Amino acid sequence: MFGTPLAGAVWALEVLAIGRLRYDALLACTVAAIVADQVCSLWGVHHTHYIIPEIPSVTAWGLCAMVLAGMVFGLAGKAFADATHALGGWVKKTVSYGPLRPLLGGAVLAAVVMVFTADRYIGLGIPVIVEAFEKPLPAYDFLGKMAFTVFSLGVGFKGGEVTPLFYIGATLGNTLAPLLHMPFPLLAGIGFVAVFAGAANTPIASTLMAMELFGAEVGVYAGIACVVSYLFSGHTGIYRSQRVGQAKHRHAPEGMKLGELPAYRKRLEAQTAEQVPKNSAKKEQS
């Protein structure tokens, strides 16, 4: 879809389980991704080109800036995933009849867009992504896109997380650029891949995507931001069926789906709360 076959191959391996790759499927995924990319090219499909005119040399401040930006990108990816799942759960409880959810939500969405002329935040938003590489944008653009996308997914419309996450990342990077004293195109490109890395828990594939889209020179910057984003997004993600292969930094049962973690933690907290009075009683008796 994006003209990045190497990233596509690794993403297919990386997205199944957090922190674990299946190398036995590496050849099959690589062949499938390359063939798919060539089919698109032979079909005459032309991918959008996002250009970083100049990638600055690696400096101490540049590396620190990537760490700071990666933290923000990871938290943005986490906020997107958590908000989408929370709204979706609330809508399901509120409107029990499935087909009615997108009908009502779509009507509300259309009305808001018409009243506030918010066309900028619907659709793929590729023109805005391109703008993020070219000039300063309003600081609230990423919030607007996040709100409209979360609402759309939450009320029952399925699919379409990837390009909106690219939009959110690119515009958020554009906003962070002057604060971190880094070039707009560079931070837009890093945000483009790093927010997705955090939301999908795929830091390696996202780093490869940056190198395929923007050139190998961006690899060090992208790698740092994507890894930090991955760590800061926690055990959440846009794919609830994604499993825990190896916990990031907080205990999570191996093999458990991300969608099952909240219930597991509630049970764990309840058990801990029950143990506290028992332990206190034993101490008093002793």
CORJO-V287141 format. One record per helix or strand of 3 or more residues. SS is the DSSP state (~ for helix, > for strand). FROM is the first residue (numbers start at 1). TO is the last residue. If there is no record, write none. Layout:
ss={SS,SS}
from={FROM,FROM}
to={TO,TO}
//
This chain:
ss={~,~,~,~,~,~,~,~,~,~,~,~}
from={5,23,60,98,119,126,141,161,184,203,216,258}
to={14,42,94,116,121,132,154,180,200,214,232,285}
//
